[in-house]
Amino acid sequence: MVGGTFDPLHDGHKRLIARSFELAGPGGVVTIGLTTDQFARRKSHPVREYAARRAMLELFIRDRGFFAGYHIEPLRDQYGSALTEDFDALVVSEETLPIAHEINLLRRKSGKAKVDIHQITCVLAEDGQWISSTRIYRGEIDDHGRILEPDPSL
């Protein structure tokens, strides 16, 4: 299981999603929680509507030809179905690791089995800082982490 807003879908997101499919392996299934438009409004930058983000995510998955199956579900809060569903692993970034620990704590309190947590390292931009959607929307970097030159006409 993995979750996020995935807008824009940058190299860090792609590493996170690819790791999820690697762990699931052939015959496995990856559950992808995609933040709803309402939940995504908490972001500090604009976010495209759910349908557009879902289409971009599905295109990436098809283009990569992963062997595991998948399904995308609306993520209305930071936990989604991770508190109630049976699954094996949660794949997170350094940034979302604390939420994964919280999910396991809440699962244990409700009598659910603990899940394995797999943390990926965040992808760094050319300047050594994390690639993030916020930095991309600010025009600092592109979705691959390349530094963008300021537009002199602005």
C-alpha positions in Angstrom: 0.0 0.0 0.0 1.2 3.5 -0.9 -0.5 6.9 -0.8 -0.1 10.5 -1.9 -1.3 13.4 -3.9 1.1 12.7 -6.8 0.9 16.2 -8.4 3.0 16.8 -10.3 4.1 13.2 -10.6 7.9 13.6 -10.1 10.9 11.3 -9.8 10.5 10.9 -6.1 6.9 9.7 -6.5 8.0 7.4 -9.3 10.6 5.8 -7.0 8.0 5.3 -4.3 5.5 3.7 -6.7 8.1 1.6 -8.4 9.3 0.2 -5.0 5.7 -0.7 -4.2 5.4 -2.7 -7.3 8.7 -4.4 -6.7 7.6 -5.5 -3.3 4.3 -6.7 -4.5 6.0 -8.8 -7.2 4.2 -10.8 -9.9 0.8 -11.8 -8.8 0.7 -9.2 -6.0 -1.5 -6.2 -5.8 -0.6 -2.6 -5.0 -3.2 -0.4 -3.4 -2.6 3.2 -4.2 -4.4 5.8 -2.1 -4.8 9.0 -4.1 -5.8 12.1 -2.1 -9.3 13.4 -2.9 -9.7 16.9 -4.1 -11.0 18.0 -0.7 -8.0 16.4 1.2 -5.5 17.8 -1.3 -6.7 21.3 -0.5 -4.4 21.3 2.6 -1.4 21.6 0.3 0.4 24.9 0.0 0.3 24.8 -3.8 -2.4 24.2 -6.4 -3.3 20.6 -7.1 -4.9 19.3 -10.2 -8.3 17.6 -9.9 -8.5 13.9 -8.9 -9.4 12.6 -12.3 -6.3 14.3 -13.9 -4.0 13.0 -11.2 -5.4 9.5 -11.5 -5.0 9.5 -15.3 -1.3 10.6 -15.0 -0.7 7.9 -12.4 -2.3 5.2 -14.5 -0.3 6.3 -17.6 3.0 6.0 -15.6 2.0 2.5 -14.3 1.1 1.3 -17.8 4.2 2.8 -19.3 6.4 1.0 -16.8 4.8 -2.4 -17.4 4.8 -3.5 -13.8 3.9 -7.2 -13.2 1.8 -6.7 -10.1 -1.8 -5.7 -10.3 -3.1 -2.4 -8.7 -6.1 -0.5 -7.7 -6.4 3.2 -6.9 -8.7 4.3 -4.1 -9.7 7.8 -2.9 -7.6 8.9 0.1 -9.7 11.1 2.3 -7.3 11.4 5.2 -3.7 10.4 6.0 -4.7 6.8 6.9 -7.2 5.7 4.3 -7.9 2.0 4.3 -4.5 1.2 5.9 -6.3 1.1 9.3 -8.9 -1.5 8.3 -7.7 -3.5 5.3 -5.4 -6.6 5.4 -2.2 -6.0 3.5 1.5 -6.8 3.9 3.5 -3.6 3.5 3.3 0.1 3.5 5.8 2.0 1.3 6.7 5.5 2.5 9.2 8.3 2.0 11.4 9.8 4.7 8.8 12.5 5.0 5.9 10.2 5.6 7.6 7.6 7.8 6.0 9.0 11.1 2.5 8.4 9.6 3.4 4.8 8.9 4.4 4.2 12.5 1.2 5.8 13.6 -0.8 3.5 11.3 0.8 0.5 12.9 0.1 1.8 16.3 -3.6 2.4 15.4 -3.8 -1.0 13.8 -2.4 -2.7 16.9 -4.9 -0.8 19.1 -7.8 -2.1 16.9 -6.6 -5.7 16.9 -5.2 -5.6 13.3 -1.9 -7.1 12.4 1.1 -4.8 12.1 2.4 -4.3 8.5 6.0 -4.0 7.3 7.2 -0.5 6.6 9.5 0.1 3.7 11.0 3.5 3.6 12.6 4.8 0.4 15.1 7.6 0.4 13.8 10.8 -1.1 15.2 11.7 -4.6 17.5 14.7 -4.5 17.4 17.5 -7.0 20.6 18.9 -8.6 21.1 21.2 -5.7 21.0 18.3 -3.1 17.6 19.2 -1.7 14.6 16.9 -2.0 12.5 17.0 -5.1 9.1 18.1 -4.0 5.8 19.2 -5.6 6.1 22.5 -3.8 9.5 23.2 -5.2 8.3 22.3 -8.7 5.2 24.6 -8.4 7.5 27.4 -7.2 9.5 27.0 -10.4 12.7 26.1 -8.6 13.1 22.7 -10.3 11.5 20.5 -12.8 9.9 17.1 -12.1 13.4 15.4 -12.5 15.1 17.8 -10.0 16.9 19.9 -12.6 17.3 23.5 -11.5 15.2 25.9 -13.6 16.6 29.3 -14.6 14.4 32.3 -13.6 12.5 33.8 -16.5 14.2 37.2 -17.2 11.0 38.6 -18.6 9.2 38.4 -15.2 
